[in-house]
């Protein structure tokens, strides 16, 4: 895969820390997880599906 673009996002510090901790515990890079998520999201969107990608109750706790 030729990686030539960057994406910069803002997230709550606790979410950022928890995400990196989980990635480290699973021995996978945060970049890999995000690329995999983005690819899955695009594939599902192209198929016209509306999957439950976010747990809104959990999101509200972190915001």
LOMAR-378945 format. One line per field, with one value per residue (C-alpha): y negated, z negated, x negated; residue in one letter. Coordinates in steps of 0.1 Angstrom, whole numbers. Each point is the difference from the previous one (the first is absolute). Last residue first. Layout:
% residues N
Y <- c(Y | ...)
Z <- c(Z | ...)
X <- c(X | ...)
res <- c(A | ...)
//
This chain:
% residues 63
Y <- c(-134 | 34 | 10 | -13 | 23 | 31 | -8 | -7 | 34 | -8 | 21 | 13 | 9 | -21 | 20 | -15 | 23 | -29 | -10 | 34 | 0 | -35 | 8 | 32 | -19 | -27 | 25 | 19 | -33 | -10 | 34 | -1 | -36 | 10 | 27 | 35 | 19 | 6 | -16 | -28 | -7 | 1 | -25 | -23 | 0 | -7 | -29 | -16 | 5 | -16 | -30 | -7 | 2 | -24 | 14 | -3 | 22 | 5 | 10 | 18 | 36 | 23 | 34)
Z <- c(-256 | -13 | -17 | 30 | 23 | -21 | 2 | 37 | 8 | 34 | 32 | 1 | 36 | 26 | 32 | 35 | 14 | 5 | -36 | -12 | 21 | -11 | -37 | 3 | 16 | -26 | -28 | 14 | 5 | -36 | -14 | 21 | -11 | -37 | 4 | -11 | -29 | -16 | -33 | 20 | 20 | -32 | -17 | 31 | 0 | -37 | 2 | 30 | -16 | -32 | 19 | 18 | 38 | 27 | 34 | 25 | 31 | 21 | 37 | 19 | -12 | 29 | -10)
X <- c(170 | -11 | 33 | 20 | -19 | 8 | 37 | -3 | -15 | -14 | -2 | 35 | 1 | 18 | -4 | 1 | -26 | -24 | 5 | -10 | -32 | -9 | 5 | -20 | -29 | 2 | 0 | -30 | -19 | 8 | -12 | -32 | -8 | 5 | -26 | 7 | -14 | 35 | -10 | -17 | 32 | 20 | -23 | 0 | 38 | 2 | -24 | 18 | 34 | -13 | -15 | 33 | -5 | -12 | -8 | -29 | 0 | -30 | -4 | -27 | 1 | -6 | 14)
res <- c(X | X | X | X | X | X | X | X | X | X | X | X | X | X | X | X | X | X | X | X | X | X | X | X | X | X | X | X | X | X | X | X | X | X | X | X | X | X | X | X | X | X | X | X | X | X | X | X | X | X | X | X | X | X | X | X | X | X | X | X | X | X | X)
//
